[in-house]
Amino acid sequence: MLAARAALGIGGGYGGAGGGTLALVPTMGALHEGHRSLIRLAREQADHVAVSIFVNPLQFGPKEDFSRYPRTFDADLAVCAAEGVSLVFAPSADDMYLPDRQVGVSSGQMGTVVEGAFRPGHFDGVLTVVLKLFNLVRPDAAVFGQKDAQQLAMIRRMVADLNLPITITGAPTVREPDGLALSSRNRYLSAADRVTARALSAALREGAGQTRPKDILHAAHAVLDKAADADPPLVLDYLSLVDPSTFTAVAEDHRGEAVLAVAARVGATRLIDNVVLTLAP
């Protein structure tokens, strides 16, 4: 990887010198139009774009879908080539982690709420792999999707807390025509599952039409409650209206930005989505 970077003559945010800047798009592969949008935004941030493809075992719990997660490497390479990516970094787990690995990144209190409450240790694994990717690739900038809003917030906090010389950019969520947020896991949904899954984005739209926190949550819950009676049913993990800097629940008098976040299961597939709102006085 580093030899390939040197061959490109790219200088990095950790003090390298060479022929231009580098933006990294970290992915777990199974690339879709949402990833393409990240790559295109990365191209606006730097002279060269690198894409990492690595299904990170540290961020999966023991009962989650690590072994089932889609792996489409040849197709992913074709996407990267079509988008003009300069470098693809696709390490193995052995490349990334020592057999007796002991040190990782703690996500702190922010990593234990909302998504972190349902996936203990998840954000520790995310931040550990992202920091390792930053150290290996040494980008000047990195681009992450807003669909994983808490992940994006956690990475921004890690960069600030650890004084990493990297600019983090969040990219808008890309949606399918029926409103479903693009995700590599959408391929698991049956036709009936998709009908139920549309309730996630519909709930966010209903919530966004309100102005007070309690009304936002009530409107969104009404949509999700109806989907819970569908066939197949939507099984809600959480619906939360949170401060985007801490991911703690907002107060009823909160003003400014807030994130309305939802996670639910449809059949065997777990989906997340969110929308950023501005609560005015």
C-alpha positions as CSV (number, residue, x, y, z in Angstrom):
1,M,0.0,0.0,0.0
2,L,2.6,2.5,1.0
3,A,4.8,1.6,-2.0
4,A,1.8,2.2,-4.3
5,R,1.2,5.6,-2.6
6,A,4.9,6.5,-3.1
7,A,4.7,5.5,-6.7
8,L,1.8,8.0,-7.2
9,G,4.0,10.7,-5.7
10,I,1.3,11.7,-3.2
11,G,2.0,13.6,0.0
12,G,-0.1,12.9,3.0
13,G,-1.6,14.7,6.0
14,Y,0.9,13.1,8.3
15,G,3.8,15.0,6.8
16,G,4.5,13.3,3.5
17,A,5.6,15.4,0.5
18,G,4.9,14.9,-3.1
19,G,2.7,15.6,-6.0
20,G,-0.7,16.3,-4.5
21,T,-3.2,15.7,-1.7
22,L,-5.1,12.5,-1.0
23,A,-8.7,11.8,0.2
24,L,-9.7,8.5,1.6
25,V,-13.1,6.8,1.3
26,P,-13.2,3.9,3.8
27,T,-15.7,1.2,2.9
28,M,-16.5,-2.4,3.6
29,G,-17.0,-3.1,-0.1
30,A,-20.3,-4.1,-1.8
31,L,-20.1,-0.7,-3.4
32,H,-23.2,1.0,-4.6
33,E,-24.3,4.5,-5.8
34,G,-24.0,5.8,-2.3
35,H,-20.3,4.9,-2.3
36,R,-19.9,6.5,-5.8
37,S,-21.2,9.7,-4.3
38,L,-18.6,9.5,-1.6
39,I,-15.9,9.0,-4.1
40,R,-17.1,11.9,-6.2
41,L,-17.1,14.2,-3.2
42,A,-13.7,13.0,-2.2
43,R,-12.4,14.0,-5.6
44,E,-13.5,17.6,-4.8
45,Q,-11.4,17.4,-1.6
46,A,-8.1,16.3,-3.0
47,D,-5.9,15.6,-6.0
48,H,-6.2,11.9,-5.6
49,V,-8.7,9.5,-4.2
50,A,-8.0,6.2,-2.3
51,V,-10.7,3.7,-1.4
52,S,-10.2,1.1,1.3
53,I,-12.2,-2.2,1.2
54,F,-12.1,-4.1,4.4
55,V,-14.9,-5.9,6.3
56,N,-13.8,-5.1,9.8
57,P,-14.4,-8.0,12.2
58,L,-13.9,-5.7,15.3
59,Q,-17.2,-3.8,14.6
60,F,-19.4,-6.9,14.4
61,G,-20.9,-8.5,17.5
62,P,-21.0,-12.3,18.0
63,K,-24.6,-12.6,16.7
64,E,-24.2,-10.1,13.8
65,D,-23.8,-10.7,10.1
66,F,-20.0,-10.6,9.6
67,S,-19.9,-13.9,7.7
68,R,-23.0,-13.0,5.7
69,Y,-21.9,-9.5,4.8
70,P,-21.7,-9.2,1.0
71,R,-18.2,-9.4,-0.5
72,T,-18.1,-8.3,-4.2
73,F,-14.5,-7.4,-4.7
74,D,-14.2,-7.7,-8.5
75,A,-17.3,-5.6,-8.9
76,D,-16.0,-3.1,-6.4
77,L,-12.7,-2.7,-8.3
78,A,-14.8,-2.0,-11.5
79,V,-16.6,0.8,-9.6
80,C,-13.4,2.3,-8.4
81,A,-11.9,2.2,-11.9
82,A,-15.0,3.8,-13.4
83,E,-14.8,6.6,-10.8
84,G,-11.1,7.3,-11.4
85,V,-9.9,6.1,-8.0
86,S,-6.1,6.3,-7.8
87,L,-5.6,3.6,-5.2
88,V,-7.6,0.7,-3.7
89,F,-6.4,-0.6,-0.4
90,A,-7.9,-4.1,0.4
91,P,-6.0,-5.6,3.3
92,S,-6.8,-8.9,5.0
93,A,-7.6,-9.2,8.7
94,D,-4.1,-10.6,9.2
95,D,-2.7,-7.5,7.6
96,M,-4.7,-5.2,9.9
97,Y,-4.5,-7.0,13.2
98,L,-1.8,-8.9,15.1
99,P,-2.9,-12.3,16.5
100,D,-2.3,-11.0,20.0
101,R,-3.7,-7.5,19.5
102,Q,-4.2,-5.7,22.8
103,V,-4.5,-2.0,22.1
104,G,-7.5,-0.3,20.5
105,V,-9.5,2.9,20.6
106,S,-12.2,3.5,23.2
107,S,-15.2,5.3,21.9
108,G,-16.0,6.7,25.4
109,Q,-19.5,7.6,26.6
110,M,-20.6,8.7,23.2
111,G,-20.1,5.2,21.9
112,T,-22.4,3.6,24.4
113,V,-25.6,5.5,23.5
114,V,-28.2,5.1,20.7
115,E,-26.6,2.7,18.2
116,G,-23.9,1.9,20.7
117,A,-26.4,0.8,23.3
118,F,-27.7,-1.9,20.9
119,R,-24.2,-2.8,19.6
120,P,-21.8,-2.8,22.6
121,G,-18.2,-2.4,21.4
122,H,-19.3,-1.5,17.9
123,F,-17.8,2.0,17.9
124,D,-14.6,0.8,19.6
125,G,-14.1,-1.4,16.6
126,V,-15.0,1.3,14.1
127,L,-12.7,3.9,15.6
128,T,-9.8,1.4,15.9
129,V,-10.0,0.4,12.2
130,V,-10.5,4.0,11.0
131,L,-7.4,5.1,13.0
132,K,-5.4,2.3,11.6
133,L,-6.5,3.2,8.0
134,F,-5.6,6.8,8.6
135,N,-2.1,5.7,9.8
136,L,-1.6,3.3,6.9
137,V,-3.0,5.5,4.1
138,R,-2.1,8.9,5.6
139,P,-4.8,10.9,3.8
140,D,-5.2,14.7,4.0
141,A,-9.0,14.2,4.0
142,A,-11.6,11.5,4.5
143,V,-15.2,11.2,3.4
144,F,-17.9,9.3,5.3
145,G,-21.7,9.0,4.7
146,Q,-24.3,10.9,6.8
147,K,-26.4,7.7,6.8
148,D,-24.1,6.5,9.6
149,A,-24.6,9.7,11.5
150,Q,-23.3,8.5,14.9
151,Q,-20.2,7.0,13.2
152,L,-19.5,10.2,11.5
153,A,-19.8,12.1,14.7
154,M,-17.6,9.7,16.5
155,I,-14.9,9.9,13.9
156,R,-15.0,13.7,14.0
157,R,-14.6,13.5,17.8
158,M,-11.6,11.1,17.5
159,V,-9.9,13.4,15.0
160,A,-10.4,16.3,17.3
161,D,-9.4,14.5,20.5
162,L,-6.3,12.9,19.0
163,N,-5.2,15.9,17.0
164,L,-5.2,14.1,13.7
165,P,-4.3,16.3,10.7
166,I,-7.2,15.1,8.6
167,T,-10.3,17.0,7.3
168,I,-13.4,14.9,7.7
169,T,-16.3,15.5,5.3
170,G,-19.8,14.1,5.7
171,A,-21.7,13.2,2.5
172,P,-25.5,13.4,2.2
173,T,-27.5,10.2,2.4
174,V,-28.3,8.7,-1.1
175,R,-31.7,7.2,-1.3
176,E,-33.4,4.7,-3.7
177,P,-36.5,5.9,-5.6
178,D,-38.8,4.5,-2.8
179,G,-37.0,6.5,-0.2
180,L,-35.0,3.7,1.3
181,A,-31.5,4.8,2.3
182,L,-28.9,3.0,0.1
183,S,-27.1,0.3,2.0
184,S,-25.2,-2.8,1.1
185,R,-27.6,-4.7,3.3
186,N,-30.7,-3.7,1.1
187,R,-29.9,-6.7,-1.2
188,Y,-31.1,-9.0,1.6
189,L,-34.6,-7.6,1.6
190,S,-37.4,-9.5,-0.1
191,A,-40.1,-7.6,-2.0
192,A,-42.3,-7.8,1.0
193,D,-39.5,-6.7,3.3
194,R,-38.9,-3.6,1.2
195,V,-42.5,-2.5,1.5
196,T,-42.2,-2.6,5.3
197,A,-38.7,-1.1,5.3
198,R,-40.0,2.1,3.6
199,A,-41.5,3.0,7.0
200,L,-38.1,4.1,8.2
201,S,-37.7,7.0,5.7
202,A,-41.4,7.7,5.9
203,A,-41.2,8.1,9.7
204,L,-38.3,10.5,9.3
205,R,-40.3,12.6,6.8
206,E,-43.2,12.7,9.1
207,G,-41.1,13.7,12.1
208,A,-39.3,16.4,10.0
209,G,-42.6,18.0,9.4
210,Q,-43.0,18.9,13.0
211,T,-41.2,21.6,15.1
212,R,-41.2,20.5,18.7
213,P,-39.2,17.5,19.9
214,K,-42.2,15.7,21.4
215,D,-44.2,16.3,18.3
216,I,-41.3,15.1,16.0
217,L,-41.1,11.8,18.0
218,H,-44.8,11.3,18.2
219,A,-45.3,11.8,14.4
220,A,-42.4,9.4,13.6
221,H,-43.5,6.8,16.1
222,A,-47.0,6.8,14.5
223,V,-45.6,5.6,11.2
224,L,-43.3,3.0,12.9
225,D,-46.2,1.7,15.0
226,K,-48.2,1.0,11.9
227,A,-45.3,-0.8,10.3
228,A,-45.0,-3.0,13.4
229,D,-48.3,-4.6,12.4
230,A,-47.3,-5.2,8.8
231,D,-46.3,-8.5,7.2
232,P,-43.5,-8.9,7.7
233,P,-43.4,-6.6,10.8
234,L,-40.9,-3.8,11.5
235,V,-39.2,-4.5,14.8
236,L,-37.9,-1.2,16.2
237,D,-34.6,-0.9,18.1
238,Y,-34.8,2.8,18.7
239,L,-36.1,6.1,17.5
240,S,-34.1,9.0,19.0
241,L,-33.9,12.7,18.6
242,V,-30.4,13.7,19.7
243,D,-27.8,16.4,19.8
244,P,-25.4,15.8,16.9
245,S,-22.3,16.6,18.9
246,T,-23.0,14.2,21.8
247,F,-25.9,11.9,20.6
248,T,-27.7,12.4,23.9
249,A,-31.4,13.1,23.8
250,V,-32.3,16.7,23.2
251,A,-34.4,18.7,25.7
252,E,-37.8,19.9,24.8
253,D,-36.5,23.5,24.5
254,H,-33.6,22.4,22.3
255,R,-32.8,24.8,19.5
256,G,-30.4,24.4,16.6
257,E,-29.4,21.1,14.9
258,A,-30.7,17.7,15.9
259,V,-30.5,14.3,14.5
260,L,-33.6,12.1,14.2
261,A,-32.2,8.6,14.1
262,V,-33.9,5.2,13.7
263,A,-32.9,1.6,13.6
264,A,-35.1,-1.4,13.1
265,R,-35.2,-5.0,11.8
266,V,-37.2,-6.3,8.9
267,G,-37.0,-10.0,8.6
268,A,-33.3,-10.9,9.1
269,T,-32.0,-7.5,8.1
270,R,-31.2,-4.6,10.3
271,L,-31.4,-1.1,8.8
272,I,-30.5,2.4,10.1
273,D,-31.5,5.8,8.8
274,N,-31.5,9.4,10.0
275,V,-32.3,13.0,9.1
276,V,-30.7,16.2,10.3
277,L,-33.2,18.8,11.5
278,T,-32.9,22.4,12.6
279,L,-35.2,23.3,15.5
280,A,-35.8,27.0,15.3
281,P,-37.0,29.3,18.2
